[in-house]
């Protein structure tokens, strides 16, 4: 490792990078330390930035991703070269497919050691070039501030996503007198009057319009404004997969979410729509049930990505704008030539028909999203086999948090329950992977507890998903991030079991799990830990977990046969593996 005392008595390139992060308004970075970026760690020592030290690079990356999802600002993660970068790759892929702004600093070998297969050597351009918006490498110490500024702006601009900054350990310690820079503002979208009029006219003329929201750009509450406007105009609002916190669940315009676990009635209405208006979302794979839904409707896409990456099928109008930019413009009623407000539908009878349709769709959603607990035996062999009724568990959490909690989860069949039965009334109150990555829930809850220390944080995990990053409970305890964890234990990779039973019935292979006592594990960390074995125990257990001053974990025992909210194999089950 190259170091000199002079490098530490003068302002170094690594310290300049930290100065630039401060200028950019970064409050927290998430890291696993490495010798390859010690100078940045030293710069953080005196900086007003909290360095949250995680236990695994994948967990640190998911924490940074959650920070971005919850705040609207790029999350920042720092990892070391080679193995550290490999561990963090899952967060980069998630940020890329989820369109979430992320900046990842990766320590690199000294420049003189390149291309010699030196210890931990790898090529960041080759590794991340296809899964990041940009890969930058600090070869010039004077460009340290500029690289950070560029990365932050690139991550947040256009289609948000991850940016990689490679930092060779020897370049970091080189002195520089280059200044930190003022943050570069993102360009304001130019929404033409003609384009806005085109959207309004299309909505007014449509008989069966549907608005589809998505992405992370709803932090200022514009989703509530959009929902109110749509309700007044008889327009139903649905969402992309795992983006349903954009709209208050209590809105009469809200009709449920698309993607895995969606209702058949909603899918049929999307197919029957004559106009689809996507805001912050595109017609992607999961949203469209594998490119099969809503392909014939007239389509308007309002999204900042000029290339509409991931969109399939028809586009009649594309407006490059974020939700925060388009919603105020759309909901501010424009008068027609006579000075009267534009009519919400072509005729009064058409407006009434739309309202009737919206009321019917809303009613169907309310029926679909109402948990209906079964009468499982509370004791005895049958009760032990049936385990906890997850309908009753979700209903109790929903009742006690009343739409105000921040909810996180990863991937698997456990992830079908919260979106259907736990309501969200606040924007940016959900962190869940749209790319289907397992292991997100616990590290996301750590970030949520730090970003929102005054709010209840609930992380729902399957037994398989929990064990991928459950060690980050130690990080939560260390930094005072309070959370309530629900581990649903059925002893299998349930999503894969479903596919296996369909394709290879009665031949279980590679899907069994051997689990610890999760409640005892939680107690060892200092949390309230409790095992819930019957439905009669639910109300008290949830109340005790939410009241615990240190956070809690509920180990919920369920029957492996009870795989989805319907008790059957979900009709829209994932086909992409355990990480769905």
ChimeraX attribute file (.defattr): number of C-alpha atoms within 10 A of each C-alpha:
attribute: neighborCount
match mode: 1-to-1
recipient: residues
	/A:1	8
	/A:2	11
	/A:3	14
	/A:4	10
	/A:5	8
	/A:6	12
	/A:7	17
	/A:8	16
	/A:9	9
	/A:10	14
	/A:11	17
	/A:12	26
	/A:13	30
	/A:14	31
	/A:15	28
	/A:16	28
	/A:17	25
	/A:18	28
	/A:19	21
	/A:20	24
	/A:21	26
	/A:22	17
	/A:23	15
	/A:24	20
	/A:25	12
	/A:26	18
	/A:27	16
	/A:28	21
	/A:29	23
	/A:30	26
	/A:31	27
	/A:32	21
	/A:33	19
	/A:34	16
	/A:35	15
	/A:36	23
	/A:37	27
	/A:38	17
	/A:39	25
	/A:40	23
	/A:41	20
	/A:42	14
	/A:43	20
	/A:44	21
	/A:45	14
	/A:46	10
	/A:47	16
	/A:48	15
	/A:49	17
	/A:50	14
	/A:51	19
	/A:52	22
	/A:53	20
	/A:54	24
	/A:55	19
	/A:56	20
	/A:57	28
	/A:58	27
	/A:59	33
	/A:60	32
	/A:61	35
	/A:62	34
	/A:63	32
	/A:64	31
	/A:65	34
	/A:66	33
	/A:67	30
	/A:68	24
	/A:69	31
	/A:70	25
	/A:71	19
	/A:72	18
	/A:73	20
	/A:74	29
	/A:75	31
	/A:76	28
	/A:77	30
	/A:78	29
	/A:79	30
	/A:80	27
	/A:81	26
	/A:82	18
	/A:83	14
	/A:84	20
	/A:85	25
	/A:86	16
	/A:87	17
	/A:88	24
	/A:89	19
	/A:90	20
	/A:91	25
	/A:92	27
	/A:93	19
	/A:94	25
	/A:95	32
	/A:96	23
	/A:97	19
	/A:98	25
	/A:99	24
	/A:100	27
	/A:101	33
	/A:102	36
	/A:103	31
	/A:104	28
	/A:105	25
	/A:106	25
	/A:107	28
	/A:108	31
	/A:109	25
	/A:110	18
	/A:111	13
	/A:112	9
	/A:113	12
	/A:114	14
	/A:115	10
	/A:116	8
	/A:117	9
	/A:118	11
	/A:119	11
	/A:120	15
	/A:121	17
	/A:122	19
	/A:123	14
	/A:124	19
	/A:125	16
	/A:126	10
	/A:127	14
	/A:128	20
	/A:129	14
	/A:130	12
	/A:131	21
	/A:132	21
	/A:133	19
	/A:134	19
	/A:135	20
	/A:136	17
	/A:137	19
	/A:138	22
	/A:139	15
	/A:140	13
	/A:141	23
	/A:142	19
	/A:143	19
	/A:144	29
	/A:145	26
	/A:146	20
	/A:147	20
	/A:148	28
	/A:149	21
	/A:150	16
	/A:151	26
	/A:152	26
	/A:153	22
	/A:154	22
	/A:155	27
	/A:156	23
	/A:157	17
	/A:158	20
	/A:159	24
	/A:160	25
	/A:161	27
	/A:162	33
	/A:163	32
	/A:164	27
	/A:165	23
	/A:166	25
	/A:167	28
	/A:168	22
	/A:169	26
	/A:170	23
	/A:171	25
	/A:172	30
	/A:173	26
	/A:174	23
	/A:175	20
	/A:176	20
	/A:177	12
	/A:178	16
	/A:179	14
	/A:180	21
	/A:181	16
	/A:182	12
	/A:183	17
	/A:184	11
	/A:185	8
	/A:186	11
	/A:187	8
	/A:188	9
	/A:189	14
	/A:190	10
	/A:191	14
	/A:192	10
	/A:193	9
	/A:194	9
	/A:195	13
	/A:196	16
	/A:197	13
	/A:198	14
	/A:199	18
	/A:200	19
	/A:201	16
	/A:202	21
	/A:203	26
	/A:204	20
	/A:205	18
	/A:206	21
	/A:207	20
	/A:208	22
	/A:209	27
	/A:210	27
	/A:211	22
	/A:212	25
	/A:213	29
	/A:214	25
	/A:215	26
	/A:216	27
	/A:217	25
	/A:218	27
	/A:219	19
	/A:220	15
	/A:221	17
	/A:222	21
	/A:223	22
	/A:224	21
	/A:225	15
	/A:226	23
	/A:227	27
	/A:228	19
	/A:229	18
	/A:230	23
	/A:231	19
	/A:232	13
	/A:233	20
	/A:234	27
	/A:235	29
	/A:236	27
	/A:237	28
	/A:238	25
	/A:239	26
	/A:240	26
	/A:241	26
	/A:242	23
	/A:243	29
	/A:244	27
	/A:245	28
	/A:246	32
	/A:247	30
	/A:248	22
	/A:249	21
	/A:250	15
	/A:251	17
	/A:252	21
	/A:253	28
	/A:254	26
	/A:255	27
	/A:256	25
	/A:257	27
	/A:258	24
	/A:259	22
	/A:260	21
	/A:261	22
	/A:262	23
	/A:263	21
	/A:264	13
	/A:265	13
	/A:266	20
	/A:267	18
	/A:268	12
	/A:269	18
	/A:270	25
	/A:271	17
	/A:272	17
	/A:273	18
	/A:274	20
	/A:275	22
	/A:276	26
	/A:277	25
	/A:278	23
	/A:279	25
	/A:280	28
	/A:281	28
	/A:282	28
	/A:283	28
	/A:284	20
	/A:285	16
	/A:286	19
	/A:287	25
	/A:288	22
	/A:289	19
	/A:290	14
	/A:291	15
	/A:292	15
	/A:293	20
	/A:294	24
	/A:295	19
	/A:296	16
	/A:297	22
	/A:298	18
	/A:299	24
	/A:300	23
	/A:301	25
	/A:302	23
	/A:303	24
	/A:304	22
	/A:305	20
	/A:306	12
	/A:307	12
	/A:308	19
	/A:309	12
	/A:310	11
	/A:311	15
	/A:312	15
	/A:313	14
	/A:314	15
	/A:315	18
	/A:316	9
	/A:317	14
	/A:318	20
	/A:319	21
	/A:320	20
	/A:321	22
	/A:322	24
	/A:323	27
	/A:324	16
	/A:325	17
	/A:326	21
	/A:327	20
	/A:328	13
	/A:329	14
	/A:330	15
	/A:331	16
	/A:332	9
	/A:333	15
	/A:334	16
	/A:335	11
	/A:336	10
	/A:337	8
	/A:338	7
	/A:339	8
	/A:340	10
	/A:341	11
	/A:342	16
	/A:343	18
	/A:344	22
	/A:345	22
	/A:346	16
	/A:347	12
	/A:348	11
	/A:349	10
	/A:350	18
	/A:351	21
	/A:352	14
	/A:353	16
	/A:354	22
	/A:355	19
	/A:356	13
	/A:357	18
	/A:358	26
	/A:359	19
	/A:360	13
	/A:361	22
	/A:362	21
	/A:363	14
	/A:364	16
	/A:365	20
	/A:366	18
	/A:367	11
	/A:368	19
	/A:369	21
	/A:370	14
	/A:371	22
	/A:372	16
	/A:373	15
	/A:374	12
	/A:375	11
	/A:376	17
	/A:377	17
	/A:378	17
	/A:379	15
	/A:380	8
	/A:381	10
	/A:382	11
	/A:383	17
	/A:384	17
	/A:385	18
	/A:386	21
	/A:387	25
	/A:388	28
	/A:389	25
	/A:390	26
	/A:391	20
	/A:392	19
	/A:393	23
	/A:394	21
	/A:395	21
	/A:396	21
	/A:397	22
	/A:398	19
	/A:399	12
	/A:400	14
	/A:401	18
	/A:402	13
	/A:403	20
	/A:404	18
	/A:405	22
	/A:406	26
	/A:407	29
	/A:408	27
	/A:409	32
	/A:410	31
	/A:411	28
	/A:412	27
	/A:413	29
	/A:414	26
	/A:415	25
	/A:416	19
	/A:417	20
	/A:418	21
	/A:419	23
	/A:420	21
	/A:421	21
	/A:422	23
	/A:423	24
	/A:424	25
	/A:425	19
	/A:426	22
	/A:427	24
	/A:428	26
	/A:429	25
	/A:430	29
	/A:431	30
	/A:432	27
	/A:433	29
	/A:434	22
	/A:435	21
	/A:436	21
	/A:437	23
	/A:438	24
	/A:439	28
	/A:440	33
	/A:441	33
	/A:442	33
	/A:443	33
	/A:444	31
	/A:445	33
	/A:446	33
	/A:447	31
	/A:448	32
	/A:449	22
	/A:450	18
	/A:451	17
	/A:452	17
	/A:453	14
	/A:454	9
	/A:455	17
	/A:456	18
	/A:457	28
	/A:458	29
	/A:459	28
	/A:460	26
	/A:461	29
	/A:462	27
	/A:463	28
	/A:464	30
	/A:465	28
	/A:466	27
	/A:467	17
	/A:468	18
	/A:469	22
	/A:470	24
	/A:471	18
	/A:472	23
	/A:473	27
	/A:474	18
	/A:475	21
	/A:476	25
	/A:477	17
	/A:478	13
	/A:479	16
	/A:480	15
	/A:481	22
	/A:482	29
	/A:483	31
	/A:484	26
	/A:485	30
	/A:486	25
	/A:487	24
	/A:488	24
	/A:489	22
	/A:490	23
	/A:491	18
	/A:492	18
	/A:493	22
	/A:494	25
	/A:495	25
	/A:496	24
	/A:497	23
	/A:498	21
	/A:499	17
	/A:500	17
	/A:501	13
	/A:502	11
	/A:503	10
	/A:504	12
	/A:505	11
	/A:506	9
	/A:507	10
	/A:508	12
	/A:509	10
	/A:510	11
	/A:511	15
	/A:512	14
	/A:513	13
	/A:514	8
	/A:515	13
	/A:516	10
	/A:517	11
	/A:518	23
	/A:519	20
	/A:520	17
	/A:521	18
	/A:522	22
	/A:523	14
	/A:524	12
	/A:525	17
	/A:526	15
	/A:527	24
	/A:528	23
	/A:529	26
	/A:530	22
	/A:531	17
	/A:532	21
	/A:533	21
	/A:534	21
	/A:535	24
	/A:536	17
	/A:537	14
	/A:538	23
	/A:539	15
	/A:540	11
	/A:541	20
	/A:542	21
	/A:543	13
	/A:544	17
	/A:545	22
	/A:546	23
	/A:547	13
	/A:548	16
	/A:549	12
	/A:550	18
	/A:551	26
	/A:552	28
	/A:553	30
	/A:554	24
	/A:555	24
	/A:556	26
	/A:557	23
	/A:558	22
	/A:559	17
	/A:560	16
	/A:561	14
	/A:562	19
	/A:563	22
	/A:564	21
	/A:565	23
	/A:566	14
	/A:567	12
	/A:568	11
	/A:569	20
	/A:570	19
	/A:571	13
	/A:572	15
	/A:573	21
	/A:574	23
	/A:575	13
	/A:576	12
	/A:577	14
	/A:578	20
	/A:579	21
	/A:580	21
